[in-house]
Amino acid sequence: MTTEYENTLRRLITQIIGGDDDSLYKVPEKRIAKWKEKRNIESKTRNGILLENRLLFYSDFYDLRTIIHKNWDLFLPILKDKKRFEVFFSEVEDF
């Protein structure tokens, strides 16, 4: 279930912010470098064939919260209530 929620958030972020490597997620460059490293490792272990090429799909779960918080103005029309989002996110995280 957590994976479904994670990937739903990733798809939402991709629709709102974009899915390119140079999309402005407003996270530290070292986080983005970590995502790129994960993607490169997967590419090497699968002989260059990636199941998912979008960089955001190599982020950690907590990165998604950071992205949404730092870009809240973009997500407000969809998520509406930041406190509610935070409670639900924490519940899924604990699950």
GROMACS elastic network, one bead per residue, 0.5 to 0.9 nm:
[ bonds ]
;  ai    aj funct       b0    kb
    1     4     6  0.51743   500
    1     5     6  0.63980   500
    1     6     6  0.86303   500
    1    92     6  0.83876   500
    1    95     6  0.86427   500
    2     5     6  0.51183   500
    2     6     6  0.60416   500
    2     7     6  0.85858   500
    2    92     6  0.62607   500
    2    93     6  0.74167   500
    2    95     6  0.72688   500
    3     7     6  0.60828   500
    3     8     6  0.84270   500
    4     7     6  0.52542   500
    4     8     6  0.60455   500
    4     9     6  0.86273   500
    5     8     6  0.50279   500
    5     9     6  0.62267   500
    5    10     6  0.85931   500
    5    92     6  0.78557   500
    6     9     6  0.52235   500
    6    10     6  0.62309   500
    6    11     6  0.87409   500
    6    60     6  0.89312   500
    6    61     6  0.64381   500
    6    64     6  0.78479   500
    7    11     6  0.60875   500
    7    12     6  0.84736   500
    7    57     6  0.74807   500
    8    11     6  0.51283   500
    8    12     6  0.61899   500
    8    13     6  0.86272   500
    9    13     6  0.60732   500
    9    14     6  0.84446   500
    9    64     6  0.70617   500
   10    13     6  0.50878   500
   10    14     6  0.60355   500
   10    15     6  0.85963   500
   10    56     6  0.66274   500
   10    57     6  0.66546   500
   10    59     6  0.89201   500
   10    64     6  0.71761   500
   11    15     6  0.61768   500
   11    16     6  0.86587   500
   11    19     6  0.86555   500
   11    56     6  0.89842   500
   11    57     6  0.88776   500
   12    15     6  0.51360   500
   12    16     6  0.62275   500
   12    17     6  0.84533   500
   12    75     6  0.89200   500
   13    16     6  0.51073   500
   13    17     6  0.56172   500
   13    18     6  0.68661   500
   13    19     6  0.79487   500
   13    25     6  0.86935   500
   13    56     6  0.85210   500
   13    64     6  0.81618   500
   13    67     6  0.80248   500
   13    68     6  0.75934   500
   13    75     6  0.84834   500
   14    17     6  0.54105   500
   14    20     6  0.84166   500
   14    23     6  0.88432   500
   14    54     6  0.88470   500
   14    56     6  0.77754   500
   15    18     6  0.56515   500
   15    19     6  0.75578   500
   16    74     6  0.70260   500
   16    75     6  0.75272   500
   17    23     6  0.65128   500
   17    24     6  0.68650   500
   17    25     6  0.70764   500
   17    71     6  0.87271   500
   17    74     6  0.81870   500
   18    21     6  0.88081   500
   18    22     6  0.87453   500
   18    23     6  0.56577   500
   18    24     6  0.79985   500
   18    25     6  0.87039   500
   19    22     6  0.81788   500
   19    23     6  0.63255   500
   19    54     6  0.58340   500
   19    55     6  0.70406   500
   19    56     6  0.67948   500
   20    23     6  0.52589   500
   20    54     6  0.66292   500
   20    55     6  0.70900   500
   20    56     6  0.84493   500
   21    24     6  0.87759   500
   21    32     6  0.86417   500
   21    36     6  0.87909   500
   21    54     6  0.72873   500
   21    55     6  0.58792   500
   21    56     6  0.80896   500
   22    25     6  0.85865   500
   23    26     6  0.88069   500
   24    27     6  0.81038   500
   25    28     6  0.88780   500
   25    66     6  0.87948   500
   25    67     6  0.56610   500
   25    68     6  0.85101   500
   25    70     6  0.79472   500
   25    71     6  0.76304   500
   26    29     6  0.87479   500
   26    66     6  0.83413   500
   26    67     6  0.64484   500
   26    70     6  0.63787   500
   26    71     6  0.74904   500
   27    30     6  0.83118   500
   27    31     6  0.66455   500
   27    32     6  0.73354   500
   27    63     6  0.79419   500
   27    66     6  0.72175   500
   27    67     6  0.66350   500
   27    70     6  0.80504   500
   28    31     6  0.54798   500
   28    32     6  0.68760   500
   28    33     6  0.89081   500
   29    32     6  0.50950   500
   29    33     6  0.61380   500
   29    34     6  0.86302   500
   30    34     6  0.62118   500
   30    35     6  0.87685   500
   31    34     6  0.50224   500
   31    35     6  0.63979   500
   31    36     6  0.87406   500
   31    59     6  0.79431   500
   31    63     6  0.81824   500
   32    35     6  0.50561   500
   32    36     6  0.62617   500
   32    37     6  0.85892   500
   32    55     6  0.81438   500
   32    56     6  0.86088   500
   32    59     6  0.79372   500
   33    36     6  0.50633   500
   33    37     6  0.61402   500
   33    38     6  0.87281   500
   34    38     6  0.62961   500
   34    39     6  0.86942   500
   34    58     6  0.83803   500
   34    59     6  0.79745   500
   35    38     6  0.51430   500
   35    39     6  0.62865   500
   35    40     6  0.86515   500
   35    55     6  0.63883   500
   35    56     6  0.73315   500
   35    57     6  0.81683   500
   35    58     6  0.50043   500
   35    59     6  0.54649   500
   35    60     6  0.82455   500
   36    39     6  0.50546   500
   36    40     6  0.61150   500
   36    41     6  0.85974   500
   36    55     6  0.66487   500
   36    58     6  0.74527   500
   36    59     6  0.89970   500
   37    40     6  0.50664   500
   37    41     6  0.61769   500
   37    42     6  0.86654   500
   37    58     6  0.88299   500
   38    41     6  0.51198   500
   38    42     6  0.62577   500
   38    43     6  0.86051   500
   38    58     6  0.62492   500
   38    59     6  0.85444   500
   39    42     6  0.51392   500
   39    43     6  0.61267   500
   39    44     6  0.86844   500
   39    50     6  0.79155   500
   39    52     6  0.85318   500
   39    53     6  0.75858   500
   39    54     6  0.88985   500
   39    55     6  0.72223   500
   39    57     6  0.87847   500
   39    58     6  0.63612   500
   40    44     6  0.62251   500
   40    45     6  0.86825   500
   40    48     6  0.86374   500
   41    44     6  0.51649   500
   41    45     6  0.62353   500
   41    46     6  0.86318   500
   42    45     6  0.51443   500
   42    46     6  0.61150   500
   42    47     6  0.85612   500
   42    48     6  0.79782   500
   42    49     6  0.81856   500
   42    50     6  0.67591   500
   42    51     6  0.87072   500
   43    46     6  0.52482   500
   43    47     6  0.60824   500
   43    49     6  0.57050   500
   43    50     6  0.55435   500
   43    51     6  0.88279   500
   44    47     6  0.52480   500
   44    48     6  0.56439   500
   44    49     6  0.81228   500
   45    48     6  0.75283   500
   45    49     6  0.85735   500
   46    49     6  0.53203   500
   46    50     6  0.68462   500
   46    51     6  0.89365   500
   47    50     6  0.85407   500
   49    52     6  0.88642   500
   50    53     6  0.60227   500
   52    55     6  0.81316   500
   52    57     6  0.69901   500
   52    58     6  0.86035   500
   53    56     6  0.87532   500
   53    57     6  0.77677   500
   53    58     6  0.88838   500
   54    57     6  0.58067   500
   54    58     6  0.77733   500
   55    58     6  0.56395   500
   55    59     6  0.73341   500
   56    59     6  0.53177   500
   56    60     6  0.87865   500
   56    64     6  0.87004   500
   57    60     6  0.83087   500
   59    62     6  0.82680   500
   59    63     6  0.61328   500
   59    64     6  0.74273   500
   60    63     6  0.52694   500
   60    64     6  0.70914   500
   61    64     6  0.55700   500
   61    65     6  0.73132   500
   61    93     6  0.80127   500
   62    65     6  0.52860   500
   62    66     6  0.65740   500
   62    67     6  0.88642   500
   62    93     6  0.84515   500
   63    66     6  0.50345   500
   63    67     6  0.61841   500
   63    68     6  0.86557   500
   64    67     6  0.51212   500
   64    68     6  0.62095   500
   64    69     6  0.85447   500
   65    68     6  0.52240   500
   65    69     6  0.60503   500
   65    70     6  0.85357   500
   65    86     6  0.81936   500
   65    89     6  0.77232   500
   66    69     6  0.51323   500
   66    70     6  0.60145   500
   66    71     6  0.84451   500
   67    70     6  0.52862   500
   67    71     6  0.61059   500
   67    72     6  0.82127   500
   68    71     6  0.51515   500
   68    72     6  0.54659   500
   68    73     6  0.88774   500
   68    74     6  0.83076   500
   68    75     6  0.68358   500
   69    73     6  0.86242   500
   69    75     6  0.86650   500
   69    82     6  0.82878   500
   70    73     6  0.83576   500
   71    74     6  0.56363   500
   71    75     6  0.67964   500
   71    76     6  0.89179   500
   72    75     6  0.50206   500
   72    76     6  0.58021   500
   72    79     6  0.88836   500
   72    82     6  0.79910   500
   73    76     6  0.52938   500
   73    77     6  0.79645   500
   74    77     6  0.71348   500
   74    78     6  0.84061   500
   75    78     6  0.54852   500
   75    79     6  0.58366   500
   75    80     6  0.74531   500
   76    79     6  0.52742   500
   76    81     6  0.71469   500
   76    82     6  0.77292   500
   77    80     6  0.55022   500
   78    81     6  0.89189   500
   79    82     6  0.71138   500
   79    84     6  0.84949   500
   79    85     6  0.68115   500
   80    84     6  0.84371   500
   80    85     6  0.82855   500
   81    84     6  0.53294   500
   81    85     6  0.62612   500
   81    86     6  0.87082   500
   82    85     6  0.50503   500
   82    86     6  0.61315   500
   82    87     6  0.87010   500
   83    86     6  0.50516   500
   83    87     6  0.62695   500
   83    88     6  0.86911   500
   84    87     6  0.51728   500
   84    88     6  0.62181   500
   84    89     6  0.84765   500
   85    88     6  0.52262   500
   85    89     6  0.59447   500
   85    90     6  0.85027   500
   86    89     6  0.50567   500
   86    90     6  0.60699   500
   86    91     6  0.85841   500
   87    90     6  0.51862   500
   87    91     6  0.62275   500
   87    92     6  0.87583   500
   88    91     6  0.50749   500
   88    92     6  0.62857   500
   88    93     6  0.85136   500
   89    92     6  0.52429   500
   89    93     6  0.60489   500
   89    94     6  0.86451   500
   90    94     6  0.61097   500
   90    95     6  0.85431   500
   91    94     6  0.51749   500
   91    95     6  0.62369   500
